[in-house]
Amino acid sequence: MKSLATKGVFAIIIILFAHSGVFGQRGDDQRGRFGETPEDSIRALRNLSLYTDRHRQGNFEDALPYWRVVYKEFPRITRNIYIHGENILAHMIENASTEAEKKAYLDTAMMMFDQRIEYYGDEANVLGRKGIFYFRHNNNIEEAGPGYEALGEAIKLSEDNPSAAVVITYMNVTLGKFQSGMIDNEAVIETYTYLAEILDNVLARSANGQIENARESVETLFTGSGAADCDALIRIFGERVDQSPEDAELLNNVHDLLSNAGCTDSELYLGVTEKIHVLDPSARSALNLSAMYRTLDNYDQVINYLEQAIDLQENPVERATYYLELAILTNQVRKDKQLSRQYALRALDDDSSLGRAHIHIGSLYAAESDCFAGDPEAAFKNRTVYWVAVDRFNEAKRVDPALTAEANRLIETYSIYFPDMETIFFHGYTEGESYRVACWINETTRIRARKE
């Protein structure tokens, strides 16, 4: 009775499919999925049902023979045979008793992915799954060919929307090949730059958490691989920069590569940074160049780029810090106190709370011990500069209380050089009255006597 009932069910199915044109000749997507005859359809549906039930129960070994019939004889019956096939074959690979058996199942899996593409397309996605499946079940990097090629082709086909897992796996395998001596570090660098460019392009269009994580992972893998050798980077990208000196994308990629690899003391890094600045000048890039030339003790260029940073900076508070740095350098390098003060005053114009600019001006005054050389009253006048110096130190702590301790130390240090009361009286002045310190300083202050 059970046999008759089963036959009755399949008879009904056959009638239904016959009316829907299932048994037509192969050609379009809807015809030939269940074979050419009613008997084919019965065989297809029976094996589909038997393997599906066992797959649902997690009984993959028992599902395998029925799945294999559907996979081989009815490859277009449903996309699920390929989705389920991954689970079945993964189980068989992991539980294989010999390497030969494991390899046979893995080979079947690779053919299954190719067949899925043949009948259902979605090539980039399926190739990515194929590559990840391969390396999930095969740790032998020397046999990486089929999986590695699948991953590479998947990335190439999906550059606008790559799979994060595929990209990370591809980078990992590339490093494995490098560590096994199968490829050199130049191949690793080429792979890294290729992947980084793809991911950066995606992120430039819109935020994407998975792609951001992939970019970070690729970066971490590369920088920790030992392949990012400065000599190799300079040799590879030096020629490219020479050939395309105005390619902003190339320049920025090379800049980041050299920076991440710690090759910032190279001529190529400096040259690339300068080219980027020329193509897209900014206060930040000028400031970076100024700092780089400082390490080379080329202070003419330090000052040059600092001046450019000032011209390019629109934020007055930021610009004030540049002016102060320029003031300090002008005094140290060019020994020009007047110009140094001028820059410090400009800093205060931009940011009146920049107390350190007052500290700098006061220090300039305090260091001017021979301003009145040749003047009959030089001995007295040279001491008057300490009044204006102390004025600046007092102003520094007024506008910036965080400088109070430092300013007080300076006030204590230089107040001892004030003229004494007798000297003040001798020159016809009275403590507390207004006094203008001449020379290049030209500031008005208040007369004070040294405390005994």
Secondary structure, 3 states (H helix, E strand, C coil): CHHHHHHHHHHHHHHHHHHCCCCCCCCCCCCCCCCCCHHHHHHHHHHHHHHHHHHHCCCHHHHHHHHHHHHHHCCCCCCHHHHHHHHHHHHHHHCCCCHHHHHHHHHHHHHHHHHHHHHHCCHHHHHHHHHHHHHHCCCCHHHCHHHHHHHHHHHHHCCCCCCHHHHHHHHHHHHHHHHCCCCCHHHHHHHHHHHHHHHHHHHHHCCCHHHHHHHHHHHHHHHCCCCCCHHHHHHHHHHHHHHCCCCHHHHHHHHHHHHHCCCCCCHHHHHHHHHHHHHCCCHHHHHHHHHHHHHCCCHHHHHHHHHHHHHHCCCHHHHHHHHHHHHHHHHHHHCCHHHHHHHHHHHHHHCCCCHHHHHHHHHHHHCCCCCCCCCCCHHHHHHHHHHHHHHHHHHHHHHCHHHHHHHHHHHHHHHCCCCCHHHHHHCCCCCCCEEEECCCCCEEEECCCCCC
